C-alpha cells in the first residue's frame, strides 16, 4: 500500500490529537514502514522515544518533528537533509555519520556512489579492511522456476525481510588480513591481495573470534545465507547482480586461479566479487532446500557442529550456472579447498544502536 498525502494528513491529525504513538498508528493503518514514508513530508509529529527501526525515510523531511529520545539508528535513508527541520537531535539515537561519535573500531569512513563504507585496521599493522553498508529491506530468496541453470535446491523461492541493516566485507578476506589476524601465513600463498583459500568453516570462526578480540565492539562473524544472497543481489532479481548474463570482465569464473580482490566491478552496494572468484562460507547448516527457512534473514543453525555448512557464490573453477546469485551448496565444516574462502559481516548489535548504522555526512 502506498502512502498518499491524505494518509499522511490523517495520521498527523490523529497523532496530534490522541495519546497513541506514531509507530502504533502506522501499524493500525497497515502501512509498510519500509516503503510508505519514502519522499514523504512529515510535519510537527511527536516522535519522542519512538523506536523507528525498519522505517525508510529516504528523500523524506521531518519538518518540526520532535525526536527527543527517538531511536533512528536502524532506520534507512537518514541523512542531514531529512533531519534538518527536526528538533531534539541532541538526545535522539543517531547513526555515527550524524552524531559524530564513531565506534572505537572504526578507522576511516565515508560515502561514495555505492553508499556508505567504513574500514577497520588490524592493531599494530597497516592492514585495513573496508566494509559496505547493506540497508534493511525485503527480497525474494532463491530462483524463479524459469531461471536458466537453476537447481532444485534453490526452492521454494520466498520473501525474506531484513529488518536490520548490516556491514559486509567489501571483498573476501585477503591473505594479508588473514596473516595479520591469525599470525600464520595461508596454506596456499598466492599474494597478499588475493583471497585466502584452503580455509575451513571452523578456521573462519577462529578468525572472527581473534579479530573481535583485537577490536572490541567489532563483533563480526560469517553472514547468514539469506544476508549473503541479499548482499549479492543488492536490489536485483536477475540471475546475476549485473543482469541476465555475465562476462569474464565482470566475474572470475571458468578460469585457472582467483583474481586480486577488488579488481572486478562492484555491485550496486559496492561489494566486490560476490559472484565467482572463491566460494564463501556462510553461518548456516546445510539444508537441501528452503522448506521452513527463516523469513527474517537469520541463520539456520541447529547442529552440534557436525552438519555440512552452506557455501555461496561459486568460484573461478565453476561455470556461469554455479556463480548465480541463487546458487548454493554445502560442505563439511572441516573442508579446506583451494577455491574456498570467506568474507565476514557485522549485524548491528543492540549494544551500539547509537552509532552503528551509516547515513550521509552532515
N, C-alpha and C positions, 0 to 999 in steps of 0.2 A: 504494500500500500504506500503510495507517495504522499508526502506531506504537502498540502495546499496552503496558501495564505490564510484560508478560512480556518483550517485546522489549527494553525499557529495562533490565530486570533482567539479562538475559543479556549485553547489550552492556557494561553496567557491570562485570559479573563478569569478562568476557574482558579488558576494558581494564585492570582492576586486576591481572590475573594474567599478562598477556602483554606482549611488547615492542611489539606492534602499536599504532599510534596510533588515536585516536578517529575521525578523518576516514576513515582506511583501513578501519576496521571498519564504518563506516556504508556505505561503498561495497560491501564484501563482502556486507553484509546486504541490498543492493539497496534501501535506503531512500531516499526523496526528501528531501534535507535542507531543501528549501523548504516541506515540508508535515509531515514526521514529528515534528518537535520542538515544534510549537505547543502550548503549555499543558503541556509535559512538566516533570517534576521530575527533574533530573539531580543526583545526589548523589556527591560525592567523586571526580569524574573528573579525570584528569590531562590538561588541555588545553594544557599549556605548549607554546609555539611552534607551535601548530596554526593553520593558515590556515582560518578558518571562513567564508570568502566563500561566499555562496549559501545559508547556513543561515538559517532563520527561527525565532527564539526568542520570538515573540510570546506573551505570557502564561506563559512558562516560568520556571523558577527554577534557578539554577546553585548549589545549596547545597553549600558546601565545595569547589567545583571550583577547581583551580589554573589560573590564567590568565596566569602569568608569560610574557611574550613572545608571547602569543596575538594573532592579528590578528582583531579583531571589527569593524573599520572598515567592512566590506562585508557584515556580517550584518544581517538585518532583525529588527525587534522589540526591539532592545536598549534598555533603559531602566534607571533606577536600581533598580527593584524586581527586575528579572531578575538584576542583578549584586550585589544586597545581601548575599548569603551567600557570594560568591566571594572568593578571595584572589589576590594578585599583580596587582592592578589598576594598581599604580604603573608596571609595565613593559609592560603589555598595550597593544596598539594600539587606542585607543578613539576613538569619534566625538567631535567637539569639544563636543557637548552634555554629555558626561560628563567629558571631560578638562579642560574649561575653557580650552582653548587654541584659540580661533577662528582661522581663516585670516586673513591680513593684509588681504584684500579685503573681509571681512565688515563691514558697517556696523551692522546690527541683526539679531536673530534671535529666534525664539520658536516656540510651538506652540499651535495653536488646534483648533477642531473638525474641521478638514480635515487636520491633521497638521503637520509641521514646515515652517518657512519661514525664509529668510534673505534679506537685502537688501544691495545694494552702493550706493555713492554715487559719481557721477562726480566725480573730484577737482576741487576749486575751485568746485563748484556745490552747489546744494541738490537736484539731480535724483537721485532714487533709483529703483531697480528691484527689486521683490521676486521671488524665485524660490521655487518649491514643490518638495517632495521627491516623486519618483516611485520607490517601493520596487522592489527586484528581484522578479521573478515571471514567470509564463507567461501567454500569452493567445493566442486564436485570431484571426489577422490575416486580413482580407478579410471577405466577406459570405457567409452561408449561401444556398443556392440558392432558398430560399423567402422571402428578404427582399424586401419590396416596394420597387421602384425601383432594384434593384441593376443594375450594369453588368458586362459580361463581363470588363472589365479588373480586377475585384476577385477574380478566380480565380487559382489554386486557393486556397481557404481553407486555412490551415496554422498549426501551432503555432509560436510564437516564444518562446524562453526568454531573458528579460532578466536576465543574471547580476549585473550591476552596477546599483544604483540610480543615479539622476541627478537633477540640478536642472533645472527648466524655468521659463522666464519665466512668471510668473503671468498676464501679459497679453502681447499683441503689443507690439512696440516702438512707443512713442508719438512724436509729433512733437517733444516736449520732449527726450526721451532722444536721438533722432536728431540734433537740432540741436546739443546739447552735445558729443556724441561726434564728429560729422563736421565741426562748425564752419560748417555752411551750413544754411539753412532748407530745409524739404521743398519738392519741386517743386509740390505742390498743397496748400497750407496750409488746414487746417480748424479747428485749435485744438490747444493743447499736449497735451491729454489724449486726443486722437483718434489712432487708429493712423496711423503714417506710411505713405503709399502711393506709387505710382509708383517703387518700389524694385526694381531688378533683382536677380537671384541674385548677380551679381558685386558689386553695391553692398552686399548683406548680408554678403558675405565681407569686404569692405573695412571695414565697420562693426565686425565681430567682431575683426578684426586691430587696429584702432585702440583699441578698448576694452580688449583684452587688454594692449596696450602701456601703457595708463593704469593698469591694475590688475594688476600681475604676479601670476601664480598663479591668476587667474580662469579662464582657459582655456575660454572659451565658444565655441560655433560653432552652426551650424544643426543641428537634430536629424535623425537618420536618419528615413526614412519609417516604419520599424517603431516607433521610440521615439515618434514623433509620435502614431501611432494608439494605442499603448499608453497614452500620457498622456491622450489624448482619451477613450478608453473608461473609464479609471480603474476597472477591475474589472468593467465591464458587458459584456454580449454583445448588447444590443439595438441597433437602428439608430442610436439617439442615447443619449448618456450619461444623458439624462433619461427614457428609456423607448422605447416603440414609436412615439410621436408627439411633436411639439413644438408650441409656440405662440410667438407673437411676444413674449410676456412672458419667454420663455426664450432665444430665439435671434433674432439680427438677420438676416433673410432676406426676399427679395421686397420690398425697400424702395428708398429713394432715396439713402441715404447711410449710412456707418458710424456707430455709436454710440460714445460715450466709453468707453474701456476700463474694465472693472470694474463697468459699470452693469447687467450681466445676471447671473443666478445662476451660481455656480461649480459645477463637477462635484465628485465625491466627494473629489478630491485638491486642491481649492481653485483649479483652473485656470479662467480666465475666457474666455468667447467662443472656445472651441475650435471650436464649430460656428458657421459664418456670420461675419458682420462683414467680415473681409477674408480672402482667400486667403493661405496661408502657405507660403513656400518651405521645402523640405527639402533635405538634402545630396545625395540620390541622383540618379543618372542616371535618366531615364525609361525604363521598360520597359512593354510593352503588357499584361503580366500578371505573376504571381508565380512563373513557372517558374524554378527554380534560384535563387530568392531566398534570402539568408542566413537561417538559423534562429536566429541569436544576437542579432538586433537591430541589427547593424552596417549601414552604408550600402552600397549597390551603386554604386560609383564606379570606372569603368574607362576613362572617356573622357579625351580631352585637353582638355576644357573646352568642346567644341563641341556635345555632346549636349544634348537637352532635359533639364530638371530637374523633379523632382516638386513639385507644389503640392497642398496638402491643406486641408480644412476648409470649402471653399465661401465665399461672401461674401454681402453684403447684396443683390447683384443676383440671386443664384440662387434656385432653388426649394427645397422641402424635400428633394427627392431628392438635390440636389447638396451638401447640408450634413451628410449622414450620416457616421458615424464612419469607414465604409469607403470613402467617395467619394474618388476620386483623379484627378489629371490631370497633364499635363506641359506646360511652356512652355519656349521658348528662354531660356537664361540671361540674354540681353540685354534681355528684355521688361520694360518699365516700364508696368504697367497701373494705372488709378486704383482698382482693387479688390484690389491685390496688395501685401501686406506680409510681415512675418516675426516670429517670436519665436525666441529662442536657447535652447540647452540647455547644460548643463555635466555631462559624464560624468566621474565621479570619476577623477582621474589617479593613476597609480602613485606619483607623487612626493609626494602628500599623503594617503596612506592613513591617517595618524594623526588626520586632522581633517576629513575631507570629508563623512562620512555623518551624518545627524541622528538623534538619539534624544530621549527625554523629558528634561526638565531634572532634575538631581539634587536 
